């Protein structure tokens, strides 16, 4: 093999490696993008759940004791959403996936509890935020497991 041919093969190999690296970086960028998006959705859901918990507290204080259960559900869900948001912001995909699994399950429960009060604006907003958050968490979990 002459020198020109060897140099050509090395150039082609370098170009192939560069293209592979670009694909890996693009996939990692998509992965980070999903973590960031999920973190934002979780943070918004935490805010909505905290607001709904305060609303339920006021209702319970006014004698509507059936709202004690949703108060506790919303408060707990908000905490899990906050934890998930923080881990997604740190781009800690392994821990974020664990937290988001719990968050999605909590959002399912909280959303179902709040949907039982369809005439209450706070609670319907909370249910909607929880459904969006659970969906975003599950999508992010799929992305992190696909990236492995």
RODREN-438397 format. One record per residue: residue number from 1; chain; x, y, z of N, C-alpha, C in turn. Coordinates in Angstrom, 2 decimals. Example, Ala and Ser with C-alpha at 12.3 -4.5 7.8 and 13.67 -1.06 7.14 Angstrom:
    n  chain      n_x      n_y      n_z     ca_x     ca_y     ca_z      c_x      c_y      c_z
    1      A    13.19    -5.69     7.80    12.30    -4.50     7.80    13.20    -3.30     7.80
    2      A    12.85    -2.25     7.08    13.67    -1.06     7.14    12.90     0.03     7.87
***
This chain:
    n  chain      n_x      n_y      n_z     ca_x     ca_y     ca_z      c_x      c_y      c_z
    1      A     0.86    -1.16     0.00     0.00     0.00     0.00     0.91     1.22     0.00
    2      A     0.61     2.13    -0.92     1.46     3.32    -0.96     0.99     4.36     0.05
    3      A     1.80     5.32     0.20     1.57     6.34     1.22     0.27     7.13     0.97
    4      A    -0.03     7.48    -0.26    -1.24     8.22    -0.58    -2.49     7.41    -0.24
    5      A    -2.45     6.15    -0.56    -3.59     5.28    -0.29    -3.80     5.16     1.22
    6      A    -2.72     4.98     1.98    -2.82     4.88     3.44    -3.36     6.18     4.04
    7      A    -2.88     7.32     3.53    -3.37     8.61     4.02    -4.86     8.77     3.70
    8      A    -5.28     8.31     2.55    -6.69     8.38     2.17    -7.56     7.54     3.08
    9      A    -7.08     6.33     3.40    -7.82     5.47     4.32    -7.90     6.08     5.72
   10      A    -6.80     6.67     6.17    -6.81     7.30     7.49    -7.76     8.50     7.50
   11      A    -7.81     9.25     6.43    -8.72    10.39     6.34   -10.17     9.93     6.37
   12      A   -10.45     8.86     5.63   -11.81     8.33     5.61   -12.21     7.81     6.99
   13      A   -11.27     7.15     7.65   -11.55     6.65     8.99   -11.80     7.80     9.96
   14      A   -11.01     8.86     9.86   -11.19    10.02    10.73   -12.55    10.67    10.48
   15      A   -12.94    10.78     9.22   -14.25    11.36     8.89   -15.38    10.50     9.45
   16      A   -15.21     9.19     9.35   -16.22     8.28     9.89   -16.33     8.41    11.40
   17      A   -15.21     8.52    12.09   -15.23     8.71    13.54   -15.86    10.04    13.92
   18      A   -15.55    11.08    13.16   -16.13    12.39    13.45   -17.65    12.35    13.27
   19      A   -18.11    11.67    12.23   -19.56    11.57    12.00   -20.22    10.78    13.13
   20      A   -19.56     9.72    13.57   -20.11     8.94    14.69   -20.16     9.76    15.96
   21      A   -19.13    10.53    16.21   -19.10    11.39    17.39   -20.21    12.43    17.33
   22      A   -20.42    13.01    16.13   -21.50    13.99    15.98   -22.85    13.36    16.28
   23      A   -23.06    12.12    15.83   -24.33    11.45    16.09   -24.51    11.19    17.58
   24      A   -23.42    10.78    18.24   -23.50    10.54    19.68   -23.78    11.83    20.44
   25      A   -23.13    12.92    20.04   -23.37    14.20    20.69   -24.79    14.69    20.45
   26      A   -25.30    14.47    19.24   -26.68    14.87    18.93   -27.66    14.06    19.78
   27      A   -27.41    12.76    19.92   -28.29    11.92    20.74   -28.23    12.36    22.20
   28      A   -27.02    12.71    22.67   -26.88    13.18    24.04   -27.60    14.51    24.21
   29      A   -27.54    15.37    23.20   -28.24    16.64    23.24   -29.74    16.44    23.33
   30      A   -30.28    15.47    22.56   -31.70    15.15    22.62   -32.06    14.66    24.02
   31      A   -31.18    13.83    24.57   -31.37    13.27    25.90   -31.44    14.41    26.93
   32      A   -30.48    15.33    26.86   -30.46    16.46    27.78   -31.68    17.35    27.58
   33      A   -32.11    17.50    26.33   -33.29    18.31    26.04   -34.53    17.71    26.69
   34      A   -34.66    16.39    26.65   -35.80    15.74    27.29   -35.75    15.91    28.81
   35      A   -34.57    15.84    29.39   -34.43    16.05    30.83   -34.85    17.47    31.20
   36      A   -34.39    18.43    30.41   -34.73    19.83    30.70   -36.22    20.09    30.55
   37      A   -36.81    19.55    29.49   -38.25    19.73    29.27   -39.03    19.10    30.43
   38      A   -38.67    17.90    30.80   -39.35    17.20    31.89   -39.20    17.99    33.19
   39      A   -38.02    18.51    33.44   -37.79    19.30    34.65   -38.70    20.51    34.71
   40      A   -38.88    21.18    33.58   -39.76    22.35    33.55   -41.21    21.96    33.80
   41      A   -41.66    20.86    33.18   -43.03    20.41    33.38   -43.25    20.00    34.84
   42      A   -42.27    19.31    35.42   -42.37    18.91    36.83   -42.42    20.12    37.75
   43      A   -41.61    21.14    37.45   -41.61    22.35    38.28   -42.96    23.06    38.21
   44      A   -43.53    23.13    37.02   -44.85    23.76    36.88   -45.92    22.95    37.63
   45      A   -45.83    21.64    37.54   -46.79    20.79    38.24   -46.65    20.95    39.75
   46      A   -45.42    21.04    40.24   -45.20    21.24    41.68   -45.87    22.53    42.13
   47      A   -45.71    23.58    41.36   -46.32    24.87    41.70   -47.85    24.74    41.73
   48      A   -48.40    24.09    40.71   -49.86    23.92    40.64   -50.37    23.06    41.78
   49      A   -49.66    21.99    42.10   -50.08    21.12    43.21   -50.00    21.85    44.56
   50      A   -48.95    22.65    44.76   -48.86    23.43    46.00   -50.04    24.40    46.11
   51      A   -50.35    25.05    45.00   -51.48    25.98    44.98   -52.79    25.25    45.28
   52      A   -52.95    24.08    44.70   -54.17    23.30    44.92   -54.24    22.82    46.38
   53      A   -53.10    22.46    46.95   -53.08    22.03    48.35   -53.52    23.18    49.26
   54      A   -53.04    24.40    48.97   -53.47    25.56    49.77   -54.98    25.79    49.60
   55      A   -55.45    25.63    48.38   -56.89    25.78    48.10   -57.69    24.74    48.90
   56      A   -57.22    23.51    48.89   -57.90    22.44    49.63   -57.88    22.71    51.13
   57      A   -56.78    23.29    51.62   -56.68    23.64    53.04   -57.77    24.65    53.42
   58      A   -57.95    25.66    52.56   -58.98    26.66    52.81   -60.37    26.03    52.81
   59      A   -60.61    25.12    51.85   -61.90    24.44    51.78   -62.13    23.57    53.02
   60      A   -61.10    22.85    53.44   -61.22    21.99    54.62   -61.44    22.84    55.88
   61      A   -60.73    23.96    55.96   -60.92    24.86    57.11   -62.34    25.42    57.14
   62      A   -62.95    25.53    55.96   -64.32    26.03    55.87   -65.37    24.95    56.11
   63      A   -64.93    23.76    56.46   -65.86    22.70    56.80   -65.98    21.59    55.77
   64      A   -65.35    21.73    54.64   -65.41    20.69    53.59   -64.29    19.68    53.83
   65      A   -64.52    18.81    54.78   -63.50    17.87    55.24   -63.08    16.86    54.16
   66      A   -63.91    16.66    53.14   -63.53    15.73    52.06   -62.29    16.22    51.31
   67      A   -61.92    17.48    51.51   -60.74    18.02    50.84   -59.44    17.76    51.60
   68      A   -59.53    17.17    52.77   -58.31    16.82    53.51   -57.49    15.78    52.75
   69      A   -58.17    14.84    52.12   -57.45    13.80    51.37   -56.74    14.39    50.15
   70      A   -57.41    15.29    49.44   -56.77    15.89    48.26   -55.67    16.86    48.68
   71      A   -55.84    17.51    49.83   -54.78    18.38    50.35   -53.49    17.56    50.52
   72      A   -53.61    16.44    51.19   -52.44    15.58    51.42   -51.88    15.03    50.10
   73      A   -52.77    14.64    49.20   -52.34    14.11    47.91   -51.58    15.17    47.11
   74      A   -52.14    16.37    47.05   -51.50    17.45    46.29   -50.16    17.86    46.91
   75      A   -50.11    17.93    48.23   -48.86    18.32    48.90   -47.76    17.28    48.65
   76      A   -48.10    16.01    48.76   -47.11    14.96    48.51   -46.68    14.92    47.06
   77      A   -47.63    15.09    46.16   -47.32    15.10    44.73   -46.38    16.26    44.40
   78      A   -46.65    17.42    44.98   -45.80    18.59    44.74   -44.36    18.32    45.15
   79      A   -44.17    17.64    46.27   -42.81    17.33    46.74   -42.08    16.41    45.77
   80      A   -42.78    15.39    45.27   -42.16    14.48    44.31   -41.85    15.20    43.00
   81      A   -42.75    16.08    42.58   -42.52    16.85    41.36   -41.28    17.75    41.52
   82      A   -41.15    18.38    42.69   -39.98    19.23    42.93   -38.68    18.44    42.88
   83      A   -38.69    17.29    43.49   -37.49    16.44    43.48   -37.14    16.04    42.05
   84      A   -38.13    15.65    41.29   -37.89    15.26    39.90   -37.35    16.44    39.09
   85      A   -37.94    17.61    39.30   -37.48    18.81    38.58   -36.02    19.11    38.88
   86      A   -35.64    19.00    40.14   -34.26    19.27    40.54   -33.29    18.27    39.90
   87      A   -33.64    17.00    39.92   -32.75    15.99    39.35   -32.66    16.12    37.83
   88      A   -33.74    16.49    37.19   -33.70    16.72    35.75   -32.83    17.93    35.43
   89      A   -32.90    18.97    36.25   -32.08    20.16    36.03   -30.60    19.84    36.15
   90      A   -30.27    18.91    37.04   -28.88    18.48    37.21   -28.46    17.50    36.12
   91      A   -29.41    17.12    35.28   -29.18    16.15    34.21   -28.61    14.85    34.76
   92      A   -29.11    14.48    35.93   -28.74    13.23    36.58   -29.77    12.19    36.13
   93      A   -29.55    11.64    34.93   -30.60    10.83    34.30   -30.97     9.58    35.09
   94      A   -30.00     8.96    35.74   -30.33     7.74    36.50   -31.25     8.06    37.67
   95      A   -30.88     9.04    38.47   -31.71     9.42    39.62   -32.99    10.10    39.17
   96      A   -32.91    10.89    38.10   -34.11    11.56    37.58   -35.13    10.52    37.12
   97      A   -34.66     9.47    36.49   -35.59     8.43    36.03   -36.29     7.76    37.21
   98      A   -35.54     7.51    38.29   -36.16     6.92    39.49   -37.19     7.86    40.10
   99      A   -36.80     9.13    40.23   -37.72    10.11    40.81   -38.93    10.32    39.91
  100      A   -38.70    10.36    38.59   -39.80    10.60    37.66   -40.77     9.42    37.61
  101      A   -40.28     8.22    37.87   -41.19     7.08    37.94   -42.16     7.28    39.11
  102      A   -41.62     7.66    40.27   -42.47     7.93    41.43   -43.36     9.14    41.17
  103      A   -42.82    10.15    40.53   -43.58    11.37    40.23   -44.76    11.05    39.32
  104      A   -44.53    10.26    38.27   -45.61     9.91    37.34   -46.73     9.17    38.07
  105      A   -46.35     8.25    38.95   -47.36     7.50    39.72   -48.13     8.42    40.67
  106      A   -47.41     9.32    41.32   -48.07    10.27    42.22   -49.00    11.20    41.44
  107      A   -48.55    11.63    40.27   -49.39    12.50    39.44   -50.65    11.78    38.96
  108      A   -50.52    10.49    38.66   -51.71     9.71    38.30   -52.73     9.74    39.44
  109      A   -52.24     9.51    40.65   -53.12     9.48    41.83   -53.71    10.85    42.13
  110      A   -52.86    11.86    42.10   -53.30    13.22    42.41   -54.29    13.71    41.35
  111      A   -53.97    13.45    40.09   -54.87    13.86    39.01   -56.23    13.21    39.14
  112      A   -56.25    11.92    39.46   -57.52    11.21    39.63   -58.31    11.77    40.81
  113      A   -57.62    12.10    41.90   -58.30    12.65    43.08   -58.90    14.02    42.77
  114      A   -58.14    14.85    42.07   -58.63    16.20    41.76   -59.74    16.19    40.71
  115      A   -59.71    15.21    39.83   -60.76    15.10    38.80   -62.14    14.81    39.41
  116      A   -62.16    14.38    40.63   -63.44    14.10    41.30   -64.21    15.38    41.63
  117      A   -63.57    16.53    41.40   -64.19    17.83    41.67   -64.18    18.67    40.39
  118      A   -64.97    18.25    39.37   -64.90    18.90    38.05   -65.41    20.35    38.03
  119      A   -66.13    20.77    39.04   -66.64    22.14    39.08   -65.69    23.11    39.78
  120      A   -64.56    22.60    40.25   -63.59    23.41    40.96   -62.41    23.72    40.04
  121      A   -62.24    25.00    39.72   -61.20    25.42    38.77   -59.79    25.03    39.22
  122      A   -59.47    25.26    40.49   -58.14    24.90    41.01   -57.86    23.41    40.81
  123      A   -58.85    22.62    41.12   -58.65    21.18    41.08   -58.59    20.64    39.66
  124      A   -59.34    21.23    38.75   -59.25    20.78    37.35   -57.91    21.19    36.74
  125      A   -57.40    22.36    37.15   -56.06    22.78    36.68   -54.99    21.85    37.23
  126      A   -55.15    21.46    38.48   -54.19    20.54    39.09   -54.22    19.18    38.39
  127      A   -55.42    18.69    38.12   -55.55    17.40    37.43   -54.88    17.46    36.06
  128      A   -55.09    18.56    35.34   -54.48    18.72    34.00   -52.96    18.76    34.10
  129      A   -52.45    19.55    35.05   -50.99    19.64    35.23   -50.40    18.28    35.58
  130      A   -51.10    17.53    36.41   -50.62    16.20    36.80   -50.58    15.25    35.61
  131      A   -51.59    15.29    34.76   -51.61    14.42    33.57   -50.45    14.77    32.64
  132      A   -50.20    16.06    32.45   -49.08    16.49    31.59   -47.74    16.08    32.19
  133      A   -47.62    16.22    33.49   -46.37    15.87    34.17   -46.11    14.36    34.09
  134      A   -47.14    13.56    34.34   -46.97    12.11    34.27   -46.53    11.70    32.87
  135      A   -47.13    12.31    31.87   -46.78    12.00    30.47   -45.32    12.39    30.19
  136      A   -44.93    13.58    30.62   -43.56    14.05    30.39   -42.55    13.15    31.11
  137      A   -42.86    12.76    32.33   -41.96    11.87    33.09   -41.79    10.54    32.38
  138      A   -42.87     9.99    31.91   -42.78     8.69    31.22   -42.01     8.80    29.90
  139      A   -42.16     9.90    29.20   -41.39    10.10    27.96   -39.90    10.22    28.28
  140      A   -39.57    10.96    29.34   -38.17    11.13    29.72   -37.57     9.79    30.14
  141      A   -38.33     8.98    30.87   -37.83     7.67    31.29   -37.53     6.81    30.07
  142      A   -38.41     6.85    29.08   -38.17     6.09    27.83   -36.89     6.56    27.16
  143      A   -36.68     7.88    27.12   -35.48     8.42    26.48   -34.21     7.98    27.22
  144      A   -34.25     8.01    28.55   -33.04     7.64    29.30   -32.76     6.16    29.17
  145      A   -33.81     5.35    29.13   -33.57     3.90    28.98   -33.15     3.57    27.55
  146      A   -33.61     4.34    26.58   -33.21     4.10    25.18   -31.77     4.54    24.95
  147      A   -31.29     5.49    25.74   -29.92     6.02    25.57   -28.88     5.07    26.15
  148      A   -29.31     4.09    26.93   -28.34     3.18    27.58   -27.80     2.19    26.59
***
